[in-house]
């Protein structure tokens, strides 16, 4: 669950809080949920103490600290500092702010103290990590993490399943078709009736039966590397032999599939993935899956058609309908 300040998700945290215990105290999970909501809204209130946060969830400082530590495995202050460090890491990747400015926003008054804390959490100084990032989330037993661009991620109350990804893909499809129709309405009849070549501008330049399979394997390899916080070298795809493609696919295919299965089973599709490169970007795992399937469908169709033209027509055009039905 993602909690955004002032959002319906944040308000739902309060609605989801169960009835109090017989002595009037809140249940520990409810105190923790309320604390996360308060923390989301108070991330930049560096002057706010644990006593202030305890007051906002209507608890004494002692009871507040004890319940949060028991539920989260850390004191409220340590949990807050970790979340601020995760946000600082995101700022380093997505802004041009100086390391000093990022540290100040995270609540550190001195560059040295921010650097020490960052090195403990991420293994390298902020300036160095900015150019060779690894991960955004710092390992934690409580499952609360900073969720870009400005919210917190709670352990899921409801698992986001693979079916939800499919629904999102359909929603995107319906939206995109609508946008295409809006633009098509501006065209003349002769433009609308002009034949479209198989090569699609803006997707692949001069596609061949060598370049397309190499890119299909490359997508799996590239995003598998991103999941592990590694960069991908596109040079491997230049003039790649089919034998080498098969070797890469034997590793990259199962690895990517395993990662997808894990995040779907654990409801972690909104988890962030860093895409390294000259311009580092941050995406969710669900968005990566949608991206891979979208462009893979286009490339697979072109490959299936080219193979068919060469007499290799036993793949049913790449249609998954029979394959999935036979697997049950």
C-alpha positions in Angstrom: 0.0 0.0 0.0 1.3 3.4 -0.9 0.5 6.3 1.4 0.6 9.8 -0.2 0.1 12.9 2.0 -3.5 14.0 2.0 -4.6 11.3 -0.4 -7.4 8.8 -0.2 -4.8 6.2 0.6 -3.6 8.2 3.6 -7.2 8.6 4.8 -7.8 4.9 4.3 -5.2 4.2 6.9 -7.4 5.8 9.5 -10.5 4.0 8.2 -8.7 0.7 8.4 -7.7 1.1 12.0 -9.6 -1.5 14.0 -11.5 -1.1 17.3 -9.4 -0.4 20.4 -8.5 -2.9 23.0 -10.7 -3.2 26.1 -8.5 -0.7 28.0 -8.9 1.8 25.2 -5.5 1.4 23.7 -5.0 1.0 20.0 -3.9 -2.3 18.6 -0.1 -2.3 17.7 -0.7 -2.7 13.9 -3.2 0.2 14.0 -0.7 2.4 15.9 1.9 1.6 13.3 -0.4 2.4 10.4 -1.4 5.7 12.1 2.3 6.5 12.6 3.2 5.8 9.0 0.4 8.3 7.9 1.7 10.9 10.3 5.3 10.2 9.2 4.3 10.7 5.6 2.9 14.1 6.3 5.8 15.1 8.6 8.9 14.0 6.7 10.1 17.6 6.2 9.2 18.7 9.7 12.7 18.1 11.0 12.0 20.0 14.2 9.2 17.5 15.1 10.2 15.2 17.9 9.0 11.7 18.7 6.9 13.2 21.4 5.2 15.4 18.8 4.5 12.5 16.5 3.2 10.5 19.5 0.8 13.3 20.3 -0.6 13.2 16.8 -1.6 9.6 17.2 -2.9 10.3 20.7 -0.4 8.3 22.6 2.2 8.9 25.3 5.8 9.1 24.2 6.6 5.9 26.1 3.8 3.9 24.8 4.3 5.2 21.2 8.1 4.4 21.2 7.4 0.9 22.7 4.7 -0.1 20.2 6.5 1.3 17.1 9.8 -0.5 18.1 7.9 -3.7 18.7 6.1 -3.6 15.4 8.8 -2.1 13.2 11.9 -3.5 14.8 13.3 0.0 15.1 12.6 3.2 17.1 10.4 5.9 15.4 13.4 8.1 15.0 15.6 5.4 13.3 12.8 4.5 10.9 12.2 8.1 10.0 16.0 8.6 9.3 16.0 5.5 7.1 13.1 6.7 5.0 14.7 10.2 4.6 17.9 8.5 3.4 15.9 6.5 0.8 14.3 9.8 -0.4 17.7 11.4 -0.5 18.9 8.6 -2.7 16.0 9.2 -5.0 16.7 12.9 -5.1 20.3 12.2 -6.1 19.2 10.2 -9.1 16.3 12.4 -10.3 17.5 16.0 -9.6 20.5 18.2 -10.1 20.5 19.3 -6.5 23.9 19.3 -4.8 24.8 16.6 -2.3 24.8 19.3 0.4 21.2 20.4 -0.5 20.0 16.8 -0.6 21.5 16.2 2.8 19.9 19.3 4.3 16.5 18.2 3.0 17.1 14.8 4.6 17.6 16.6 8.0 21.5 16.6 8.2 23.0 19.9 9.1 26.5 19.0 7.9 27.8 17.4 4.7 30.0 15.0 6.7 27.2 13.6 8.8 25.0 13.0 5.7 27.9 11.3 3.9 28.6 9.0 6.9 25.0 8.0 7.2 24.7 7.4 3.4 27.9 5.3 3.3 26.5 3.1 6.1 23.3 2.6 4.3 24.4 2.3 0.6 28.1 1.4 0.8 29.5 4.4 -1.0 29.5 8.2 -0.7 26.5 10.1 -2.2 28.5 11.7 -5.0 29.9 8.4 -6.1 26.6 6.5 -5.7 24.9 9.1 -7.8 26.9 8.0 -10.8 26.8 4.2 -10.0 23.5 3.6 -8.2 22.6 0.2 -6.8 19.2 0.2 -5.1 16.8 2.7 -3.6 15.4 0.7 -0.7 17.5 0.1 2.4 17.0 -3.4 3.9 14.5 -3.3 6.7 12.4 -5.8 8.7 9.2 -3.6 8.7 8.6 -3.2 4.9 8.0 0.6 5.1 10.0 2.4 2.4 10.1 5.7 0.6 7.9 5.4 -2.6 8.8 7.9 -5.4 8.0 10.6 -5.9 6.8 11.6 -2.4 5.0 8.9 -0.5 5.6 5.9 1.7 5.1 2.3 0.9 3.5 0.1 3.6 3.5 -3.6 3.6 0.6 -4.6 1.3 -2.8 -5.0 3.0 -3.9 -6.5 -0.3 -1.6 -8.2 -2.7 -1.3 -6.7 -6.1 -1.6 -9.7 -8.4 -0.5 -10.4 -12.0 -4.2 -9.9 -12.9 -3.9 -6.3 -11.7 -1.0 -5.8 -14.2 -3.2 -7.2 -17.0 -6.0 -4.8 -16.0 -3.5 -1.9 -16.1 -2.3 -2.9 -19.5 -5.9 -3.0 -20.8 -6.6 0.4 -19.2 -3.4 1.8 -21.0 -4.5 0.2 -24.3 -8.0 1.8 -24.1 -6.5 5.2 -23.2 -3.9 5.0 -26.0 -6.4 4.0 -28.7 -8.5 7.0 -27.7 -5.4 9.3 -28.0 -4.6 7.8 -31.4 -8.2 8.5 -32.6 -8.0 12.1 -31.5 -4.8 12.5 -33.6 -6.2 10.5 -36.5 -9.1 12.9 -36.7 -6.7 15.7 -37.8 -5.6 13.8 -40.9 -6.9 14.0 -44.5 -8.6 11.0 -46.1 -5.6 10.3 -48.3 -3.3 10.2 -45.3 -5.7 7.8 -43.5 -5.8 5.5 -46.5 -2.1 5.4 -47.2 -0.5 1.9 -46.8 1.7 1.4 -43.7 4.9 -0.5 -44.1 5.8 -3.3 -41.7 8.8 -1.2 -40.4 7.5 1.0 -37.6 9.4 4.3 -37.3 10.5 5.1 -33.8 10.6 1.5 -32.6 13.4 -0.3 -34.5 15.6 1.0 -37.3 15.8 -1.3 -40.3 14.6 -4.5 -38.4 16.0 -7.8 -39.5 15.8 -11.5 -38.4 19.1 -10.8 -36.7 18.4 -7.5 -34.9 14.9 -8.3 -33.7 15.6 -11.6 -31.9 18.8 -10.0 -30.4 16.7 -7.1 -29.1 14.1 -9.5 -27.7 16.8 -11.2 -25.7 18.4 -7.9 -24.9 15.2 -6.6 -23.3 15.2 -9.5 -20.9 18.9 -9.2 -20.2 18.7 -5.4 -19.8 15.9 -5.4 -17.3 17.4 -8.4 -15.5 20.5 -6.3 -15.0 18.5 -3.3 -13.9 16.8 -5.5 -11.2 20.2 -6.4 -9.9 21.4 -2.7 -10.1 23.8 -3.3 -13.0 24.3 -1.5 -16.3 23.6 -3.1 -19.7 26.0 -2.9 -22.7 24.0 -2.6 -25.9 27.2 -3.4 -27.9 26.5 -7.1 -27.4 23.6 -6.8 -29.9 25.6 -5.5 -32.8 25.9 -8.3 -35.3 25.2 -10.9 -32.6 25.2 -14.6 -33.8 22.1 -16.7 -33.1 24.2 -19.1 -31.1 25.2 -16.2 -28.8 21.6 -15.1 -28.5 20.6 -18.6 -27.4 23.3 -18.6 -24.7 22.2 -15.2 -23.4 18.5 -16.3 -23.5 19.2 -19.4 -21.6 20.3 -17.2 -18.7 18.4 -14.0 -19.1 15.0 -15.6 -19.9 14.6 -17.8 -16.7 16.2 -15.1 -14.5 13.6 -12.4 -15.6 10.8 -14.9 -15.4 11.8 -15.8 -11.8 11.9 -12.2 -10.8 8.4 -11.6 -12.3 7.0 -14.6 -10.5 8.5 -13.4 -7.2 7.2 -9.9 -7.3 3.7 -11.1 -8.5 3.5 -13.7 -5.7 4.6 -11.2 -3.1 2.5 -8.3 -4.3 5.5 -6.1 -4.9 4.6 -4.8 -8.4 4.8 -1.2 -7.2 8.4 -1.7 -6.1 10.9 0.7 -7.7 13.6 -0.4 -10.1 16.6 1.9 -11.0 17.3 2.0 -14.7 21.0 2.9 -14.9 22.6 4.8 -17.7 23.6 8.3 -18.8 20.2 9.5 -17.6 19.2 7.4 -14.6 15.4 6.8 -14.3 13.2 5.1 -11.8 10.2 2.8 -12.7 8.0 0.4 -10.9 8.3 -3.3 -11.6 4.7 -3.5 -12.9 5.6 -0.7 -15.4 8.7 -2.6 -16.5 6.6 -5.8 -17.2 4.1 -3.8 -19.2 6.9 -2.1 -21.2 8.6 -5.4 -22.0 5.3 -7.2 -23.1 4.2 -4.2 -25.2 7.4 -3.9 -27.3 8.0 -7.7 -27.3 4.6 -8.2 -28.9 5.5 -5.9 -31.8 8.9 -7.5 -32.4 7.6 -11.1 -32.0 4.9 -10.4 -34.6 7.5 -9.1 -37.1 9.8 -12.1 -36.5 6.9 -14.6 -36.8 5.9 -13.0 -40.1 9.5 -13.0 -41.5 9.9 -16.7 -40.5 6.6 -17.6 -42.1 7.8 -16.0 -45.4 10.8 -18.2 -45.3 8.7 -21.4 -44.9 9.1 -21.7 -41.1 5.4 -21.4 -40.3 4.9 -23.7 -37.3 4.8 -21.0 -34.7 1.1 -20.1 -35.3 2.1 -16.5 -35.9 3.3 -16.2 -32.3 -0.3 -16.3 -31.0 -0.3 -17.4 -27.3 -4.0 -18.6 -27.3 -3.3 -22.3 -28.0 -0.1 -22.4 -26.0 -1.8 -21.1 -22.9 -4.9 -23.2 -23.4 -2.8 -26.4 -23.7 -0.8 -25.6 -20.6 -4.2 -25.2 -18.7 
